[in-house]
């Protein structure tokens, strides 16, 4: 499994535009074979920081998304108008444990 962690800030006044853009992109990413889901969080210590974590079956699935036209257009829009900063980290899951109280 590949995990993509994106930390970013949104320009003041662009919060709604960010939500609209992400909503449209979620419709598109759902079509990518190997996309397993996405979660979004706001920073507890830094409420201006937003983090998204997306899960991918493999590197090929993530690569397909990175080449998707709508995603490429969304990234251009984000850099030009919406985001104040971002950091992207790509990681490969090496181990997973699950525990549930009996």
OpenMM code with the backbone's topology and positions (N, CA, C; nanometers):
from openmm import Vec3, app, unit

residues = "UNK UNK UNK UNK UNK UNK UNK UNK UNK UNK UNK UNK UNK UNK UNK UNK UNK UNK UNK UNK UNK UNK UNK UNK UNK UNK UNK UNK UNK UNK UNK UNK UNK UNK UNK UNK UNK UNK UNK UNK UNK UNK UNK UNK UNK UNK UNK UNK UNK UNK UNK UNK UNK UNK UNK UNK UNK UNK UNK UNK UNK UNK UNK UNK UNK UNK UNK UNK UNK UNK UNK UNK UNK UNK UNK UNK UNK UNK UNK UNK UNK UNK UNK UNK UNK UNK UNK UNK UNK UNK UNK UNK UNK UNK UNK UNK UNK UNK UNK UNK UNK UNK".split()
positions = [
    Vec3(0.0841, -0.1176, 0.0000),
    Vec3(0.0000, 0.0000, 0.0000),
    Vec3(0.0885, 0.1238, 0.0000),
    Vec3(0.0467, 0.2253, -0.0743),
    Vec3(0.1143, 0.3535, -0.0782),
    Vec3(0.0263, 0.4539, -0.0040),
    Vec3(0.0889, 0.5371, 0.0771),
    Vec3(0.0179, 0.6405, 0.1510),
    Vec3(0.0732, 0.7754, 0.1085),
    Vec3(-0.0167, 0.8657, 0.0738),
    Vec3(0.0208, 1.0010, 0.0339),
    Vec3(-0.0311, 1.0970, 0.1411),
    Vec3(0.0600, 1.1663, 0.2084),
    Vec3(0.0252, 1.2634, 0.3113),
    Vec3(0.0534, 1.4023, 0.2562),
    Vec3(-0.0489, 1.4860, 0.2536),
    Vec3(-0.0329, 1.6236, 0.2074),
    Vec3(-0.0712, 1.7164, 0.3218),
    Vec3(0.0208, 1.8046, 0.3591),
    Vec3(-0.0062, 1.9092, 0.4578),
    Vec3(-0.0111, 2.0397, 0.3819),
    Vec3(-0.1144, 2.1206, 0.4063),
    Vec3(-0.1242, 2.2456, 0.3325),
    Vec3(-0.1982, 2.3522, 0.4112),
    Vec3(-0.1810, 2.4761, 0.3664),
    Vec3(-0.2551, 2.5901, 0.4179),
    Vec3(-0.3352, 2.6504, 0.3043),
    Vec3(-0.4483, 2.7114, 0.3384),
    Vec3(-0.5365, 2.7736, 0.2407),
    Vec3(-0.5289, 2.9253, 0.2575),
    Vec3(-0.5211, 2.9940, 0.1450),
    Vec3(-0.5192, 3.1412, 0.1471),
    Vec3(-0.6469, 3.1929, 0.2136),
    Vec3(-0.6365, 3.3012, 0.2901),
    Vec3(-0.7577, 3.3596, 0.3506),
    Vec3(-0.8617, 3.3908, 0.2427),
    Vec3(-0.9854, 3.3521, 0.2694),
    Vec3(-1.0941, 3.3766, 0.1767),
    Vec3(-1.1114, 3.2699, 0.0700),
    Vec3(-1.0216, 3.1713, 0.0659),
    Vec3(-1.0294, 3.0671, -0.0376),
    Vec3(-1.0793, 2.9331, 0.0176),
    Vec3(-1.1287, 2.9322, 0.1393),
    Vec3(-1.1728, 2.8082, 0.2015),
    Vec3(-1.2846, 2.7401, 0.1213),
    Vec3(-1.3847, 2.8168, 0.0800),
    Vec3(-1.4960, 2.7582, 0.0048),
    Vec3(-1.4490, 2.7085, -0.1311),
    Vec3(-1.3618, 2.7832, -0.1950),
    Vec3(-1.3082, 2.7403, -0.3255),
    Vec3(-1.2324, 2.6087, -0.3100),
    Vec3(-1.1597, 2.5943, -0.2005),
    Vec3(-1.0880, 2.4690, -0.1741),
    Vec3(-1.1866, 2.3535, -0.1601),
    Vec3(-1.2924, 2.3729, -0.0830),
    Vec3(-1.3921, 2.2679, -0.0629),
    Vec3(-1.4556, 2.2281, -0.1959),
    Vec3(-1.4916, 2.3262, -0.2775),
    Vec3(-1.5533, 2.2978, -0.4068),
    Vec3(-1.4586, 2.2206, -0.4986),
    Vec3(-1.3323, 2.2608, -0.5002),
    Vec3(-1.2338, 2.1948, -0.5857),
    Vec3(-1.2122, 2.0502, -0.5417),
    Vec3(-1.1977, 2.0304, -0.4117),
    Vec3(-1.1761, 1.8948, -0.3596),
    Vec3(-1.2980, 1.8072, -0.3864),
    Vec3(-1.4172, 1.8628, -0.3721),
    Vec3(-1.5395, 1.7866, -0.3987),
    Vec3(-1.5413, 1.7352, -0.5422),
    Vec3(-1.5054, 1.8213, -0.6363),
    Vec3(-1.5000, 1.7804, -0.7775),
    Vec3(-1.3921, 1.6748, -0.7999),
    Vec3(-1.2756, 1.6951, -0.7393),
    Vec3(-1.1661, 1.5996, -0.7585),
    Vec3(-1.1969, 1.4641, -0.6958),
    Vec3(-1.2738, 1.4613, -0.5879),
    Vec3(-1.3093, 1.3332, -0.5263),
    Vec3(-1.3947, 1.2491, -0.6212),
    Vec3(-1.4775, 1.3128, -0.7011),
    Vec3(-1.5563, 1.2393, -0.8008),
    Vec3(-1.4644, 1.1766, -0.9044),
    Vec3(-1.3600, 1.2468, -0.9388),
    Vec3(-1.2659, 1.1992, -1.0410),
    Vec3(-1.1741, 1.0896, -0.9853),
    Vec3(-1.1220, 1.1094, -0.8644),
    Vec3(-1.0283, 1.0117, -0.8092),
    Vec3(-1.0969, 0.8782, -0.7821),
    Vec3(-1.2264, 0.8813, -0.7563),
    Vec3(-1.3004, 0.7567, -0.7324),
    Vec3(-1.2965, 0.6642, -0.8539),
    Vec3(-1.2678, 0.7196, -0.9715),
    Vec3(-1.2605, 0.6401, -1.0941),
    Vec3(-1.1256, 0.5699, -1.1112),
    Vec3(-1.0271, 0.6056, -1.0287),
    Vec3(-0.8924, 0.5504, -1.0430),
    Vec3(-0.8872, 0.4112, -0.9796),
    Vec3(-0.8538, 0.3105, -1.0606),
    Vec3(-0.8374, 0.1748, -1.0094),
    Vec3(-0.7193, 0.1735, -0.9129),
    Vec3(-0.7445, 0.1340, -0.7898),
    Vec3(-0.6383, 0.1293, -0.6903),
    Vec3(-0.6471, 0.2391, -0.5863),
    Vec3(-0.7380, 0.3364, -0.6033),
    Vec3(-0.7614, 0.4371, -0.5000),
    Vec3(-0.8426, 0.3720, -0.3897),
    Vec3(-0.7930, 0.3808, -0.2663),
    Vec3(-0.8558, 0.3098, -0.1558),
    Vec3(-0.9254, 0.4010, -0.0559),
    Vec3(-0.9085, 0.5321, -0.0702),
    Vec3(-0.9775, 0.6224, 0.0208),
    Vec3(-0.8915, 0.7412, 0.0611),
    Vec3(-0.9565, 0.8381, 0.1276),
    Vec3(-0.8896, 0.9604, 0.1698),
    Vec3(-0.9532, 1.0100, 0.2988),
    Vec3(-0.8704, 1.0637, 0.3856),
    Vec3(-0.9161, 1.1244, 0.5105),
    Vec3(-0.8560, 1.2639, 0.5183),
    Vec3(-0.9277, 1.3559, 0.5823),
    Vec3(-0.8802, 1.4927, 0.5982),
    Vec3(-0.8877, 1.5323, 0.7448),
    Vec3(-0.7844, 1.6024, 0.7913),
    Vec3(-0.7747, 1.6455, 0.9305),
    Vec3(-0.7282, 1.7906, 0.9360),
    Vec3(-0.7647, 1.8590, 1.0421),
    Vec3(-0.7063, 1.9903, 1.0687),
    Vec3(-0.6097, 1.9749, 1.1851),
    Vec3(-0.5074, 2.0585, 1.1855),
    Vec3(-0.4052, 2.0486, 1.2889),
    Vec3(-0.4573, 2.0876, 1.4264),
    Vec3(-0.4302, 2.0069, 1.5251),
    Vec3(-0.4712, 2.0374, 1.6618),
    Vec3(-0.3880, 2.1529, 1.7169),
    Vec3(-0.2586, 2.1511, 1.6908),
    Vec3(-0.1696, 2.2562, 1.7397),
    Vec3(-0.1617, 2.3744, 1.6449),
    Vec3(-0.2037, 2.3540, 1.5206),
    Vec3(-0.2009, 2.4584, 1.4186),
    Vec3(-0.3279, 2.4474, 1.3355),
    Vec3(-0.4377, 2.5125, 1.3808),
    Vec3(-0.5656, 2.4990, 1.3111),
    Vec3(-0.5621, 2.5445, 1.1651),
    Vec3(-0.4622, 2.6212, 1.1250),
    Vec3(-0.4499, 2.6629, 0.9859),
    Vec3(-0.3927, 2.5550, 0.8960),
    Vec3(-0.3415, 2.4484, 0.9568),
    Vec3(-0.2833, 2.3386, 0.8794),
    Vec3(-0.3898, 2.2331, 0.8532),
    Vec3(-0.4005, 2.1925, 0.7281),
    Vec3(-0.4919, 2.0856, 0.6886),
    Vec3(-0.4066, 1.9700, 0.6376),
    Vec3(-0.4451, 1.8489, 0.6727),
    Vec3(-0.3726, 1.7303, 0.6289),
    Vec3(-0.4693, 1.6341, 0.5619),
    Vec3(-0.4293, 1.5833, 0.4465),
    Vec3(-0.5066, 1.4773, 0.3834),
    Vec3(-0.4162, 1.3548, 0.3729),
    Vec3(-0.4761, 1.2414, 0.3972),
    Vec3(-0.4063, 1.1145, 0.3854),
    Vec3(-0.4853, 1.0313, 0.2853),
    Vec3(-0.4206, 0.9939, 0.1764),
    Vec3(-0.4879, 0.9079, 0.0789),
    Vec3(-0.4142, 0.7749, 0.0712),
    Vec3(-0.4899, 0.6722, 0.0402),
    Vec3(-0.4388, 0.5354, 0.0395),
    Vec3(-0.4536, 0.4779, -0.1007),
    Vec3(-0.3475, 0.4104, -0.1453),
    Vec3(-0.3398, 0.3585, -0.2822),
    Vec3(-0.2922, 0.2144, -0.2791),
    Vec3(-0.3484, 0.1340, -0.3648),
    Vec3(-0.3088, -0.0073, -0.3725),
    Vec3(-0.1604, -0.0222, -0.4016),
    Vec3(-0.1098, 0.0612, -0.4937),
    Vec3(0.0306, 0.0516, -0.5329),
    Vec3(0.0745, 0.1823, -0.5993),
    Vec3(0.2015, 0.1905, -0.6329),
    Vec3(0.2573, 0.3112, -0.6939),
    Vec3(0.1945, 0.3408, -0.8297),
    Vec3(0.1569, 0.2381, -0.9045),
    Vec3(0.0949, 0.2597, -1.0350),
    Vec3(-0.0382, 0.3320, -1.0213),
    Vec3(-0.1151, 0.2991, -0.9187),
    Vec3(-0.2439, 0.3652, -0.8976),
    Vec3(-0.2224, 0.5135, -0.8663),
    Vec3(-0.1289, 0.5432, -0.7782),
    Vec3(-0.0996, 0.6829, -0.7463),
    Vec3(-0.0462, 0.7562, -0.8692),
    Vec3(0.0365, 0.6909, -0.9456),
    Vec3(0.0917, 0.7507, -1.0677),
    Vec3(-0.0199, 0.7849, -1.1664),
    Vec3(-0.1194, 0.6977, -1.1777),
    Vec3(-0.2334, 0.7253, -1.2665),
    Vec3(-0.3057, 0.8523, -1.2221),
    Vec3(-0.3204, 0.8711, -1.0923),
    Vec3(-0.3842, 0.9916, -1.0416),
    Vec3(-0.2981, 1.1157, -1.0688),
    Vec3(-0.1696, 1.1023, -1.0533),
    Vec3(-0.0802, 1.2156, -1.0755),
    Vec3(-0.0784, 1.2585, -1.2222),
    Vec3(-0.1201, 1.1710, -1.3129),
    Vec3(-0.1238, 1.2025, -1.4557),
    Vec3(-0.2642, 1.2410, -1.5032),
    Vec3(-0.3628, 1.2332, -1.4157),
    Vec3(-0.5012, 1.2625, -1.4505),
    Vec3(-0.5176, 1.4117, -1.4829),
    Vec3(-0.5809, 1.4438, -1.5957),
    Vec3(-0.5932, 1.5826, -1.6412),
    Vec3(-0.6647, 1.6710, -1.5396),
    Vec3(-0.7767, 1.6246, -1.4854),
    Vec3(-0.8503, 1.7054, -1.3883),
    Vec3(-0.7663, 1.7315, -1.2638),
    Vec3(-0.6893, 1.6311, -1.2226),
    Vec3(-0.6023, 1.6489, -1.1066),
    Vec3(-0.4905, 1.7488, -1.1379),
    Vec3(-0.4322, 1.7367, -1.2553),
    Vec3(-0.3276, 1.8317, -1.2950),
    Vec3(-0.3830, 1.9743, -1.2988),
    Vec3(-0.5030, 1.9915, -1.3527),
    Vec3(-0.5662, 2.1237, -1.3543),
    Vec3(-0.5933, 2.1732, -1.2127),
    Vec3(-0.6387, 2.0838, -1.1254),
    Vec3(-0.6651, 2.1198, -0.9861),
    Vec3(-0.5379, 2.1628, -0.9134),
    Vec3(-0.4264, 2.0936, -0.9417),
    Vec3(-0.2997, 2.1315, -0.8792),
    Vec3(-0.2556, 2.2705, -0.9251),
    Vec3(-0.2736, 2.3002, -1.0530),
    Vec3(-0.2387, 2.4335, -1.1044),
    Vec3(-0.3230, 2.5409, -1.0366),
    Vec3(-0.4529, 2.5157, -1.0258),
    Vec3(-0.5422, 2.6095, -0.9599),
    Vec3(-0.5020, 2.6295, -0.8139),
    Vec3(-0.4719, 2.5195, -0.7464),
    Vec3(-0.4318, 2.5274, -0.6063),
    Vec3(-0.3091, 2.6147, -0.5870),
    Vec3(-0.2088, 2.5938, -0.6695),
    Vec3(-0.0854, 2.6731, -0.6579),
    Vec3(-0.1080, 2.8194, -0.6941),
    Vec3(-0.1930, 2.8442, -0.7930),
    Vec3(-0.2152, 2.9804, -0.8407),
    Vec3(-0.3055, 3.0616, -0.7475),
    Vec3(-0.4063, 2.9957, -0.6850),
    Vec3(-0.5078, 3.0719, -0.6129),
    Vec3(-0.5389, 3.0265, -0.4708),
    Vec3(-0.5372, 2.8970, -0.4464),
    Vec3(-0.5956, 2.8451, -0.3224),
    Vec3(-0.4950, 2.8274, -0.2091),
    Vec3(-0.3829, 2.7638, -0.2353),
    Vec3(-0.2922, 2.7246, -0.1279),
    Vec3(-0.1884, 2.8310, -0.0951),
    Vec3(-0.1585, 2.8414, 0.0334),
    Vec3(-0.0499, 2.9292, 0.0772),
    Vec3(0.0808, 2.8511, 0.0855),
    Vec3(0.0714, 2.7198, 0.1024),
    Vec3(0.1887, 2.6318, 0.1115),
    Vec3(0.1408, 2.4882, 0.1070),
    Vec3(0.2339, 2.3981, 0.0768),
    Vec3(0.2029, 2.2558, 0.0913),
    Vec3(0.3309, 2.1741, 0.0969),
    Vec3(0.3185, 2.0579, 0.1580),
    Vec3(0.4241, 1.9574, 0.1629),
    Vec3(0.3583, 1.8240, 0.1308),
    Vec3(0.4197, 1.7485, 0.0414),
    Vec3(0.3668, 1.6177, 0.0039),
    Vec3(0.4686, 1.5113, 0.0420),
    Vec3(0.4221, 1.4079, 0.1095),
    Vec3(0.5071, 1.2948, 0.1458),
    Vec3(0.4417, 1.1679, 0.0930),
    Vec3(0.5221, 1.0835, 0.0313),
    Vec3(0.4751, 0.9547, -0.0198),
    Vec3(0.5477, 0.8463, 0.0585),
    Vec3(0.4722, 0.7514, 0.1112),
    Vec3(0.5319, 0.6445, 0.1915),
    Vec3(0.4730, 0.5104, 0.1504),
    Vec3(0.5528, 0.4067, 0.1695),
    Vec3(0.5055, 0.2709, 0.1447),
    Vec3(0.4831, 0.2033, 0.2789),
    Vec3(0.3653, 0.1463, 0.2965),
    Vec3(0.3328, 0.0782, 0.4203),
    Vec3(0.4179, -0.0475, 0.4327),
    Vec3(0.4867, -0.0597, 0.5438),
    Vec3(0.5706, -0.1773, 0.5662),
    Vec3(0.5051, -0.2776, 0.6594),
    Vec3(0.4227, -0.2291, 0.7481),
    Vec3(0.3604, -0.3183, 0.8451),
    Vec3(0.2302, -0.2553, 0.8910),
    Vec3(0.1325, -0.3393, 0.9217),
    Vec3(0.0058, -0.2910, 0.9746),
    Vec3(-0.0412, -0.3869, 1.0817),
    Vec3(-0.0846, -0.3319, 1.1938),
    Vec3(-0.1414, -0.4127, 1.3019),
    Vec3(-0.2775, -0.3561, 1.3371),
    Vec3(-0.3682, -0.4426, 1.3683),
    Vec3(-0.5012, -0.4013, 1.4123),
    Vec3(-0.5334, -0.4767, 1.5396),
    Vec3(-0.5925, -0.4075, 1.6339),
    Vec3(-0.6341, -0.4699, 1.7580),
    Vec3(-0.7720, -0.4175, 1.7930),
    Vec3(-0.8585, -0.5041, 1.8395),
    Vec3(-0.9915, -0.4654, 1.8837),
    Vec3(-1.0180, -0.5297, 2.0188),
    Vec3(-1.0673, -0.4495, 2.1099),
    Vec3(-1.0990, -0.5022, 2.2434),
    Vec3(-1.2055, -0.6112, 2.2296),
    Vec3(-1.1812, -0.7247, 2.2927),
    Vec3(-1.2795, -0.8350, 2.2845),
    Vec3(-1.4101, -0.8007, 2.3552),
] * unit.nanometer
topology = app.Topology()
chain = topology.addChain("A")
for resn in residues:
    res = topology.addResidue(resn, chain)
    for name in ("N", "CA", "C"):
        topology.addAtom(name, app.Element.getBySymbol(name[0]), res)
